[in-house]
Amino acid sequence: MFRRTALITAAAAIAAGLALTGCSGSGATSGAGSSSPAAASAPAAPTTASLNTPVKAGSFEYTATGSKDAGTTVGTSPLTQTAQGTFVEVDLSIKNVGNASATFVSNYVKVVDATGKTYDADPTATLYASPNQSAWVAAINPGNSITGPIFFDVPTGTKAVSIQVSGDMFSKGETINLG
């Protein structure tokens, strides 16, 4: 009985492995002289937008209007946040261009430095710095927008060169240059 169960389990594992391998394969053959149609029709690299240029990502249209070093502490006592390094402030307008309500979360925006490192937003600093804004998390109905700063805690001396914006937490999204 145990042997039969072990064989069935092993066969199921092999079948699942083959199915996953088949799903992730490119279908191209390798070897000398072979060519891949997938490589010939690779999508072009996305263009990069700049400040004040709307960029669509998912249901959202992002417009970055500026960025600056915001120092090491944001907010008003008793609601202050101190950075591990320094805060970078990115001013954004986020519009829902979809057909249904969508929830924006500040971590849909990431700062990118000159070396390509990415930094997540600091939702607490964003909330404390702009208590009248809801830019760190907001349900946005179709056609409506929110405007406000989002703050990022980055190492001192970091130069934010761009942001990556996305429509959800699972996609890389689009790039907007900050310079």
Residue pairs with C-beta under 8 A, 6 or more apart in sequence:
26 36
26 38
27 38
28 34
28 36
28 37
28 38
28 39
29 36
46 174
46 175
48 162
48 175
48 176
48 177
49 55
49 174
49 175
49 176
49 177
50 176
50 177
50 179
51 64
51 65
51 66
51 176
51 177
51 178
52 63
52 64
52 65
53 63
53 176
54 61
54 62
54 63
54 95
55 61
55 62
55 63
55 165
55 174
55 176
56 62
56 97
56 174
57 108
57 165
57 166
57 167
57 171
57 173
57 174
58 98
58 102
58 166
58 167
58 168
58 171
58 173
59 96
59 97
59 98
59 100
59 102
59 167
60 94
60 95
60 96
60 97
60 98
60 102
60 104
60 108
60 140
60 165
60 167
61 94
61 95
61 96
61 97
62 92
62 93
62 94
62 109
62 165
62 174
62 176
63 92
63 93
63 95
64 90
64 91
64 92
64 163
64 176
64 178
65 91
65 92
65 93
66 90
66 91
67 88
67 89
67 90
67 91
67 160
67 163
67 178
68 88
68 89
69 86
69 87
69 88
69 89
70 86
70 87
70 88
70 89
70 129
70 149
70 151
71 83
71 86
71 87
72 82
72 83
72 85
72 86
72 87
73 80
73 81
73 82
73 83
74 80
74 81
74 87
74 125
74 128
74 129
74 151
75 81
75 125
75 128
75 129
75 131
76 128
76 131
79 128
79 131
80 128
81 122
81 124
81 125
81 128
81 129
81 151
83 122
83 125
83 153
83 154
84 153
84 155
85 153
85 154
85 155
85 156
85 158
86 153
86 154
86 155
86 156
86 158
87 122
87 125
87 129
87 151
87 152
87 153
87 154
88 111
88 119
88 151
88 152
88 154
88 158
88 160
89 129
89 149
89 150
89 151
89 152
90 109
90 111
90 149
90 150
90 151
90 152
90 160
90 163
90 178
91 147
91 148
91 149
92 109
92 135
92 147
92 148
92 149
92 150
93 145
93 146
93 147
94 104
94 135
94 138
94 140
94 145
94 146
94 147
95 140
95 143
95 144
95 145
96 102
96 104
96 140
96 141
96 142
96 143
96 144
96 145
97 142
97 143
98 142
99 142
100 142
101 139
101 140
101 141
101 142
102 139
102 140
102 167
103 137
103 138
103 139
103 140
104 137
104 138
104 139
104 140
104 146
105 136
105 137
105 169
106 121
106 123
106 126
106 135
106 136
106 137
106 150
107 120
107 121
107 123
107 169
108 165
108 166
108 167
108 168
108 169
108 173
109 121
109 150
109 163
109 164
109 165
109 166
110 118
110 119
110 120
110 121
110 163
110 164
111 118
111 119
111 121
111 152
111 154
111 160
111 162
111 163
112 118
112 119
112 160
112 161
112 162
112 163
112 164
112 175
113 119
113 154
113 158
113 159
113 160
113 161
114 159
114 161
118 164
119 152
119 153
119 154
119 158
120 152
121 136
121 150
121 151
121 152
122 151
122 152
122 153
123 136
123 137
125 151
125 153
126 133
126 135
126 136
126 148
126 149
126 150
126 151
127 136
129 149
129 151
130 148
130 149
133 146
133 147
133 148
133 149
134 146
134 148
135 146
135 147
135 148
135 149
135 150
136 150
138 146
140 146
152 160
154 160
160 178
161 177
161 178
161 179
162 175
162 176
162 177
162 178
163 175
163 176
163 178
164 172
164 173
164 174
164 175
165 173
165 174
165 175
165 176
166 172
166 173
166 174
167 173
